């Protein structure tokens, strides 16, 4: 297994872009756009909440693609990529579960609405991702772990798709607002900060993904050496 743990040129490019765009994204979201009057300043968490929610929804789908490639090629690189994507998914999903109630408290008057389809489906997504890591941690053997993890990644991806469609496919999804790309649209100042935040958090995603991938490859190599030394 070849390891490339040192930063490469595109890593430095990502770091540079991150330094340039992420601090400004945070400052703009806190001070620039107008707030929704009935929500007050807590509405500004929208620019963080939606950005991390997007990543936490498509990261499991990306992980399932990598898992499928592992099943075809039997190369542990794809399993490590799948693991890295699911790690990002669970981290960002937890951020969503913490930031969502803050916004919900100001918008709905309660931090959690048990009748809201998006909230419940997102909670199921987090449980599914946690189950993925618990199950993966209990399995011995790199190839067996990778195979079972690949199938579990498909389950996580299906849950992510269900979460994405909760406010689109269900007739009465609850209090959760429609997609930000829906008919209502946003004022230009909100739209500017929103897309800037989306871009910034995707750069953050790529950086964290790269770091997790390298650490996971190192851990996989150590586990491989341990297996071979016991044979």
Buried (B, 14 or more C-beta within 10 A) or exposed (E): EEEEEEEEEEBEEBEEBBEEBBEBBBEBBBEBBEBBEEBEEBBBBBBBBBBBBBBBBBBBBBBBBBBBBBBEEEEBBBBBBBBBBBBBBBBBBBBBBEBBBBBBBBBBEEEBBEEBBBBBBBBBBBEBBEEBBEEBEEEEEBEEBBBBBBEBBBBBBBBBBBBBBBBEEBEEBBBBBEEBEEEEEBEEEBEBBBEBBBBBBBBBBBBBBBEBBBBBBBEBBEBEEEEEEEE
